[in-house]
């Protein structure tokens, strides 16, 4: 639970930072208006939308559901993670 809370906190902190930096980047991308006969919004769609779609497809195929399926973990790490998940499930409240 500690690691999940920490990851969630980092994710929440990163959101306003990425919005701030993304807005600046979007402004520069919109300035590409007319390059290769594409409008600024089309550049924005290609340069910000296409990588998101590609990353989503890659994640769909390579993200593992359980520690048992993670090739990049050794057996000791898989067992430790499985034990931690089982402990958390024992203490989890059932919400109707």
C-alpha positions as CSV (number, residue, x, y, z in Angstrom):
1,X,0.0,0.0,0.0
2,X,2.9,2.3,0.8
3,X,4.4,1.9,-2.7
4,X,1.0,2.4,-4.4
5,X,0.4,5.6,-2.4
6,X,3.8,6.9,-3.3
7,X,3.3,6.1,-7.0
8,X,-0.1,7.7,-6.9
9,X,1.3,10.9,-5.3
10,X,4.0,11.2,-7.9
11,X,1.4,10.7,-10.6
12,X,-0.8,13.5,-9.1
13,X,2.2,15.8,-8.8
14,X,3.3,15.2,-12.4
15,X,-0.1,16.2,-13.8
16,X,0.1,20.0,-13.3
17,X,3.8,20.0,-14.3
18,X,3.0,18.2,-17.6
19,X,0.1,20.5,-18.2
20,X,2.4,23.5,-17.7
21,X,5.1,22.2,-20.0
22,X,2.7,20.7,-22.5
23,X,1.0,24.1,-23.0
24,X,4.3,25.7,-23.8
25,X,5.2,22.9,-26.2
26,X,1.8,23.1,-27.8
27,X,2.3,26.8,-28.5
28,X,5.6,26.1,-30.3
29,X,4.0,23.2,-32.3
30,X,1.1,25.5,-33.3
31,X,3.7,27.9,-34.7
32,X,4.6,25.3,-37.3
33,X,1.5,26.4,-39.2
34,X,2.1,26.2,-43.0
35,X,5.1,23.9,-42.8
36,X,4.6,21.1,-45.4
37,X,1.1,22.5,-46.1
38,X,-0.2,21.4,-42.7
39,X,-2.1,23.7,-40.3
40,X,-0.8,24.2,-36.8
41,X,-3.6,22.1,-35.3
42,X,-2.7,19.2,-37.7
43,X,0.9,19.4,-36.5
44,X,-0.4,19.3,-32.9
45,X,-2.5,16.3,-33.7
46,X,0.4,14.4,-35.3
47,X,3.2,15.3,-32.8
48,X,1.2,14.9,-29.6
49,X,-1.5,12.5,-30.6
50,X,0.4,9.9,-32.6
51,X,3.0,9.1,-29.9
52,X,0.1,8.6,-27.4
53,X,-1.6,6.1,-29.6
54,X,1.6,4.2,-30.3
55,X,2.5,4.1,-26.6
56,X,-1.0,2.9,-25.8
57,X,-0.7,0.0,-28.3
58,X,2.8,-0.9,-27.0
59,X,1.6,-0.8,-23.4
60,X,-1.4,-3.0,-24.3
61,X,0.9,-5.8,-25.5
62,X,3.8,-5.5,-23.0
63,X,2.2,-4.5,-19.7
64,X,1.8,-7.6,-17.4
65,X,-1.4,-8.4,-15.4
66,X,0.4,-10.2,-12.6
67,X,3.9,-10.5,-11.2
68,X,3.9,-14.1,-12.4
69,X,3.8,-13.0,-16.0
70,X,6.6,-10.3,-15.7
71,X,9.6,-11.6,-17.6
72,X,11.8,-8.9,-16.2
73,X,11.4,-10.0,-12.5
74,X,13.4,-12.9,-11.1
75,X,11.6,-15.6,-9.1
76,X,12.5,-14.1,-5.7
77,X,11.0,-10.7,-6.7
78,X,7.9,-12.4,-8.2
79,X,7.3,-14.3,-4.9
80,X,7.8,-11.2,-2.8
81,X,5.3,-9.2,-4.9
82,X,2.8,-12.0,-4.8
83,X,3.1,-12.3,-1.0
84,X,2.6,-8.5,-0.7
85,X,-0.5,-8.6,-2.9
86,X,-1.9,-11.5,-1.0
87,X,-1.3,-9.7,2.4
88,X,-3.1,-6.6,1.1
89,X,-6.0,-8.6,-0.2
90,X,-6.4,-10.2,3.3
91,X,-6.8,-6.7,4.9
92,X,-8.9,-5.2,2.1
93,X,-12.4,-4.2,2.9
94,X,-15.2,-5.6,0.8
95,X,-17.3,-2.7,-0.5
96,X,-20.8,-3.6,-1.7
